[in-house]
Structure formats: structure tokens, C-alpha cells
Amino acid sequence: DADFALNAAMLIAKKVKTNPRTVAQELIDIVVKEIPEFIEKAEIAGAGFINLHIKNKILYKELETILREKDKYGSFPENNKEKILVEFVSANPTGPLHIGHGRGAAIGDSIARILKHLGYNVTKEYYLNDYGNQMLVLSKSVEIRFRQLKGEKIDFPTDHYQGGYITDIAKRLISENRDIDEINFKYEAVKDILSGIKNDLKDFAIEFDGWFSESKITADKDKNGKTKVDETCEYLLAKGDAYVKGEALWLASTKFGDDKDRVLKRSDGRYTYLASDTAYHKNKFERGFTKLVNLWGADHHGYVSRIKACVQMLGFDKEALDIILYQFVSLVRNGQSVTMSTRTGEFITLKEVADEVGKDACRFFFLLRAPDSQLEFDLELAKKQSSENPVFYVQYVNARCSSIIRESKNRSGITAEIKNINFSLLNTKEERDLIKQLAAFCDTLALSKKTMSPHHFTVYLIKLADIFHKFYEKCRVLTGDANFTLARLKLIEGVAIIIKNGLNLLGISAPDKM
């Protein structure tokens, strides 16, 4: 098996209208001449593919790097100059997090971890939509439940928040013997709901560096009596990127690729979400961030071109903003679809699913597919303590490696510095394949950053587990030969390092015993 298969000769031959095998031979001559220390063998296959075999010593050197750098392997401290803001979850504080938010949380947190591992200066932020009409509806919902519990005969509007959590907030206020005139229902509701959201995220191994309140840009005023939204809209108007029509303020977003112009300020003086979101993105750049990453549900796809247009109008590069859209999750139990919401429209919460299958399985399953792919979450599979369950399968590799390392410590004469270990003894196909997969960790980091998708790591770790199990079946680690044992023990140590690193990037634990 070749280590690399290249189709470059075929692509070039098509352009220059010549025989691909002739081009392939010319490329091989160049490669072998330029990097002879890397290439063991280069050959032409089929119509013009180039198969490259790299020297074993290159693989051994990479294994030594892994053993030396441990959890820093694949990191580039020089990236620290780039400040990246990853904004995700950002669910309205009108109810508990549902499983859709959970998938966004797992993806966003893992992207932040990957960027941080690559050396970037990363900040994780939650944008709190605590302003606007939904807050009035939330406040009224709690107040009506409060009045009902006090015995008032009052109807509950069907378009208000129906969940049991609304009743729970009202019950708490009653238990505190609060008088209705002294209660700020919005404040009390947001306090309880936000506390629940923070607890659910903490249990899910997610902690934000900052919580940015929408009120900061829509309600807080400077010494001139202006909000950040006022300032932003005035700036766009002065630049000619916004205009007044029919008493409303419009954004000329078609100038930057949107399909139509959008309202920033309604004729009654109320700002739209687009206005506050534009001010928020301006604020992000003003705080010194050079790259913005937003995680949004796929139902926001129509909003992407608008925000990109706004960023350009504010004078920033649209490429400085990455928007990742993630698809919804469907739950399956025993092969049957699980009803996602109750009669009142309450979605299954993140807490319910995480409590049932465990945080690790929940995160791993959310990350099994690319964000833009629909995800079917098999609840029964996620709970299985067997190799059928991918997260168990991967974690078991670390537990097995840890067990071998523990056992080795009971034997004498099998400790040595890396420089004294004869890695050339690791020359079976299984050992070579395992080292190659360990070395692919850095490629997986690069691919995950390029696509802003952590699912490449679940795929990578499952493949690593497959290759490890083949190695473990064929190659005995603790042998009678001290040199063989030392070399294979170091390979096992390398596997444990990479499994732990990979799982940590996904926010998943790596137990030493299972």
C-alpha cells in the first residue's frame, strides 16, 4: 500500500495535452531529487497515478515528536497573534436548551478547542438576546401563571410560553411571598432560565469566556443619549449604505450581494434584529478580534448574506466572518423516531438527552456528522457499553493502553529515554499503519480548521481505534525481548497521547479504566 497516492500528473497532462504517465515520471524524478530523505520508493500506477512510499525513519521521527510534545503536539504558538471570537449557542433566555442547541454547543465548543490547540487566541462568547418583544411575552407569561396560581380567573394566551418551567418560576415567586407590584417578572424569568442554561452547559463541559447582553447595544446609552445601535445606523446612513424611505431606515444590502434591501429601523422607530446584530458585529471587531466565527441553526441560512453585507459595509473583510450552519437532530429509540416536541411545542431538552446517555456519548454523537448534515441520534446505541458504540470504542483504546502501561511498570528493565529506543523494530504493517494514523493527527487539525467542522476528529479517532485493534491482535506488547517491549510500549504511549488529545478537542473524557 502506498503512503500517498497523487493524481497531479493526470491533471497536468490534461492541461498540456500529453501522456499522464510521461508527466508522472517527470514529477517522480523531481520529487525524488528534491526530497530523497523522505522517499523510499515512487512508482507510477494505472493511467498515471503516482504512488509514494515514505521512509520508515520519517515515521519514527514523528512518533518521537508525539512522545516529546505530548498534549502540545500539533500546536503552533506563533498563531497567538490572531484573536478569534467564537460565538455559539446564543439561545434566547425564554426556555431551557433543547437538543438542537446541544448540537450547536458541541460543534462550537469543539471548534474553539481545535483553534485553541492550533495556538490561536480564542474567546468563546454567548450572545444573550435579552431585549425585544420575546422578553415582553416571557414576562407576561410568568405574570399570568403567577396570577392564576394566586386564584385569579384569567386565560393564558396560546401565543405565550407554555412550558412547565414558566409555572415553576411563578411557584418560586409565590413561595417567597412576593407582592405582585414589587416583582420584575422579566428579571425573575431571565434569572431562572439563564441559571438553568448555565448549569446545563456546565454539565455539558462548556464554559464561556463571556456573556454579551443585547441590552448593552440596544438599551445602554452614552453621554449623548445614543445607543450602539443608534451609532451604527447613523454611521451606515452617513456612508450612504443606508437610506430613509417611507419613515423607515433601510440597509442597501443589495450592493453587497443580498437579494433585496432590508429594514434597519421600522417607521414606528423600533429597530429590527438586523440593526442590533449589525451593531453587535461592529462591537466584536472594535474589541480587536481579527476573525469571527458564528454558529447558527440551519433555519438562519437566509440571514447569512445580510450579515456578510453588513460586515462589508462597516469596512471589514467579509472573509473575517465565518458562519457555520448546523442541521437539526432527530432522535431514534429502538429503531423508532422519537416525538421531538410535546403538545405545547416544548422540544426535548439537552439535559434530558445528556442525563440519559451521558455527556461524553452525547457530545460524540452530536459530532459524528458534518454540521450541514442532518443527524440521527440513536439513543440506545449511545448507551451501549460495547464496540458498537463509537465513543465507547474510542475511549476503550485509551483504557487498554493505560492498562498495558500500568502492567509494564511491574516489570524491571523496561524504562529508557526516547533516544535510546530502537524504533526500527516497529516494522510490521500493523505498526507502520498505526504510526501513520498517529501522524495524521496534524492533517486532521488542519482539515478541521479549514472546514470549521470537528466531525473530522470523530472519523479520525474511530479509524485510529480500528487500526489499534488490528495492531493489538497481531503484535504482543509485553514480550520477553526488552528492546521489542520498549519500542512497542512507546508506540502504545503515543496512541494514548493522541487518543487523549483528540477526545479533549471534542470535550470528551479519556478514562484510564473501563
CORQUIJO-V181649 format. One record per residue. N is the residue number from 1. NEAR is the number of other ideal C-beta (glycine too) atoms within 10 Angstrom. D_CENTER is the distance of its C-alpha to the mean C-alpha in Angstrom with 1 decimal. Layout:
# CORQUIJO-V181649
N:NEAR:D_CENTER
N:NEAR:D_CENTER
This chain:
# CORQUIJO-V181649
1:9:33.4
2:15:32.4
3:18:29.6
4:11:28.8
5:12:30.2
6:18:30.6
7:14:31.8
8:15:32.6
9:24:36.3
10:17:36.2
11:12:34.4
12:16:36.8
13:18:39.8
14:12:39.1
15:8:39.2
16:8:42.3
17:6:44.0
18:13:44.8
19:12:44.5
20:21:40.9
21:18:42.4
22:14:44.4
23:22:41.3
24:27:39.5
25:17:42.4
26:13:42.4
27:18:38.7
28:20:39.2
29:11:42.1
30:10:40.0
31:17:37.1
32:14:39.5
33:9:41.5
34:9:38.5
35:12:36.6
36:10:39.1
37:8:37.6
38:15:34.5
39:19:36.1
40:13:38.1
41:13:38.9
42:20:38.2
43:13:39.6
44:18:39.7
45:12:38.8
46:12:39.7
47:13:40.1
48:23:38.7
49:18:35.4
50:24:35.2
51:18:34.4
52:19:33.6
53:15:34.1
54:21:33.1
55:15:35.2
56:16:34.5
57:13:34.9
58:16:31.8
59:21:29.8
60:21:31.6
61:12:30.8
62:20:27.1
63:24:27.4
64:16:29.3
65:16:26.6
66:23:24.0
67:17:26.7
68:10:27.5
69:13:24.1
70:14:22.4
71:11:19.1
72:12:19.5
73:21:19.7
74:21:17.9
75:17:17.7
76:13:19.5
77:9:20.8
78:8:22.3
79:17:19.0
80:12:19.4
81:10:21.4
82:15:18.6
83:15:17.2
84:22:13.8
85:24:12.9
86:27:9.4
87:24:10.7
88:27:9.0
89:23:10.8
90:20:14.1
91:22:16.1
92:16:19.8
93:23:21.6
94:19:23.9
95:22:22.8
96:21:20.5
97:22:16.8
98:21:17.0
99:26:14.9
100:21:13.5
101:23:12.1
102:28:10.9
103:26:8.7
104:25:7.4
105:27:7.1
106:29:5.4
107:23:2.6
108:28:3.5
109:27:4.7
110:26:3.5
111:26:3.6
112:28:6.5
113:20:7.7
114:24:8.1
115:23:9.7
116:18:11.7
117:22:12.8
118:21:14.0
119:17:16.1
120:22:14.9
121:17:16.0
122:24:12.8
123:18:13.3
124:22:11.1
125:23:13.2
126:23:14.0
127:20:16.6
128:19:19.3
129:19:21.4
130:22:24.5
131:18:27.1
132:17:28.8
133:8:30.3
134:14:27.8
135:19:28.7
136:12:32.4
137:15:31.9
138:24:30.0
139:19:32.8
140:17:35.5
141:25:33.9
142:27:34.2
143:21:37.6
144:20:39.0
145:25:37.8
146:23:39.4
147:15:42.7
148:15:42.7
149:13:42.4
150:12:45.2
151:7:47.3
152:10:47.3
153:6:47.7
154:12:45.0
155:7:42.9
156:14:39.1
157:12:37.9
158:7:35.8
159:7:33.4
160:15:32.5
161:24:29.8
162:19:31.2
163:19:29.0
164:11:30.6
165:19:28.6
166:24:30.8
167:16:33.9
168:13:32.5
169:22:32.2
170:24:35.8
171:13:37.1
172:14:35.8
173:22:37.6
174:13:40.8
175:8:40.7
176:9:40.8
177:6:43.9
178:13:42.5
179:7:44.8
180:12:43.3
181:5:44.5
182:6:42.6
183:17:39.2
184:10:36.4
185:21:34.7
186:18:31.7
187:11:31.1
188:20:31.6
189:26:29.3
190:22:26.4
191:13:27.1
192:18:26.9
193:24:23.9
194:15:21.8
195:11:23.0
196:18:21.8
197:23:18.3
198:15:18.0
199:12:19.4
200:21:17.1
201:20:14.0
202:10:15.9
203:14:16.7
204:23:13.1
205:17:12.7
206:23:11.1
207:10:13.4
208:20:13.4
209:12:15.5
210:12:17.1
211:14:18.1
212:19:19.7
213:17:22.4
214:22:23.4
215:16:27.0
216:16:26.8
217:24:27.0
218:20:29.0
219:13:31.4
220:11:31.9
221:10:34.8
222:10:36.0
223:5:39.7
224:7:40.5
225:7:39.2
226:14:36.3
227:20:32.6
228:21:29.7
229:24:29.6
230:19:33.4
231:15:33.0
232:27:30.3
233:21:32.4
234:13:35.5
235:17:34.0
236:23:33.0
237:17:36.4
238:9:38.2
239:12:36.3
240:10:37.3
241:20:33.8
242:24:34.7
243:14:38.1
244:11:40.1
245:10:41.3
246:7:43.0
247:10:42.2
248:15:38.5
249:21:36.3
250:19:34.5
251:27:31.7
252:17:32.9
253:24:29.6
254:13:31.3
255:13:32.2
256:17:28.6
257:12:27.8
258:19:27.5
259:10:29.8
260:8:31.7
261:16:32.2
262:21:30.6
263:16:32.1
264:25:31.0
265:22:33.9
266:13:35.8
267:12:39.6
268:7:39.8
269:9:37.9
270:10:34.6
271:23:31.5
272:18:28.9
273:12:25.1
274:19:24.9
275:27:27.2
276:23:25.2
277:21:21.8
278:30:23.7
279:26:25.0
280:21:21.6
281:24:20.3
282:23:23.6
283:15:23.1
284:23:19.8
285:18:21.5
286:10:24.6
287:13:22.7
288:9:22.4
289:22:18.8
290:15:19.0
291:19:15.7
292:21:13.9
293:21:10.4
294:24:10.6
295:26:8.6
296:19:11.6
297:15:13.0
298:13:14.9
299:11:18.1
300:15:17.7
301:12:18.1
302:9:21.6
303:17:20.5
304:15:18.6
305:18:21.9
306:22:23.4
307:23:20.9
308:19:21.0
309:24:24.8
310:29:24.8
311:22:22.9
312:19:25.5
313:23:28.3
314:18:27.4
315:11:28.0
316:17:24.5
317:11:23.1
318:15:21.0
319:10:19.1
320:16:17.9
321:20:15.8
322:14:12.8
323:17:12.1
324:20:9.5
325:17:11.2
326:26:10.2
327:17:13.2
328:15:14.8
329:23:15.2
330:13:18.8
331:18:20.1
332:14:22.8
333:13:25.4
334:8:28.1
335:7:27.6
336:8:28.0
337:10:25.7
338:14:25.1
339:9:26.2
340:15:23.2
341:10:25.3
342:12:28.6
343:7:31.7
344:10:30.7
345:10:27.3
346:17:25.2
347:19:22.0
348:19:21.2
349:20:19.3
350:28:16.1
351:19:18.6
352:15:20.9
353:23:18.6
354:21:17.1
355:13:20.7
356:14:22.0
357:23:19.8
358:15:18.4
359:17:15.1
360:22:14.3
361:24:15.2
362:27:13.4
363:29:9.9
364:28:11.0
365:26:12.5
366:28:9.7
367:27:7.8
368:16:11.3
369:19:11.4
370:18:10.0
371:25:8.7
372:13:12.3
373:12:14.0
374:11:15.5
375:21:14.7
376:13:17.7
377:22:17.1
378:17:20.2
379:17:21.1
380:13:24.0
381:18:22.2
382:20:19.4
383:13:22.4
384:16:24.3
385:9:25.2
386:9:25.8
387:13:24.6
388:11:24.0
389:21:20.9
390:20:18.2
391:27:16.6
392:21:20.3
393:18:21.2
394:27:18.7
395:23:19.4
396:20:23.1
397:24:23.2
398:25:22.5
399:16:25.1
400:19:27.5
401:26:27.1
402:20:27.6
403:14:30.7
404:17:32.2
405:15:31.8
406:11:33.4
407:12:36.2
408:18:36.8
409:9:37.5
410:8:40.6
411:12:42.1
412:7:44.0
413:8:43.8
414:14:40.2
415:10:38.7
416:15:38.7
417:6:37.0
418:14:34.7
419:6:37.4
420:8:39.9
421:20:38.0
422:12:39.1
423:21:35.9
424:10:38.1
425:17:38.9
426:23:35.4
427:12:36.7
428:12:36.2
429:11:34.0
430:16:31.8
431:21:31.4
432:17:30.8
433:16:28.1
434:26:26.4
435:23:26.5
436:15:25.4
437:21:22.2
438:24:21.6
439:21:22.1
440:16:19.6
441:23:16.8
442:17:17.1
443:12:17.1
444:23:13.8
445:24:12.3
446:14:14.1
447:15:13.1
448:23:9.3
449:18:10.1
450:9:12.7
451:14:10.9
452:19:7.5
453:22:6.4
454:27:5.4
455:20:8.3
456:20:10.7
457:25:10.5
458:24:11.6
459:16:14.2
460:22:15.2
461:28:15.7
462:15:17.7
463:14:19.8
464:22:20.4
465:23:21.6
466:16:23.9
467:18:25.4
468:26:25.9
469:16:27.7
470:14:30.0
471:24:30.7
472:18:31.5
473:9:33.9
474:11:35.8
475:17:35.8
476:12:37.2
477:18:35.7
478:15:38.4
479:12:41.5
480:7:45.0
481:11:44.4
482:13:42.9
483:14:41.6
484:17:39.8
485:19:38.4
486:22:37.2
487:23:35.5
488:22:33.7
489:22:32.8
490:20:31.0
491:27:29.2
492:25:28.2
493:20:27.1
494:23:24.9
495:27:23.3
496:21:22.6
497:20:21.1
498:28:18.6
499:26:17.7
500:19:17.1
501:23:15.1
502:21:12.9
503:24:12.5
504:15:12.0
505:27:8.9
506:24:7.6
507:21:9.5
508:25:12.4
509:16:16.0
510:19:18.4
511:12:21.8
512:14:24.9
513:8:26.9
514:12:26.4
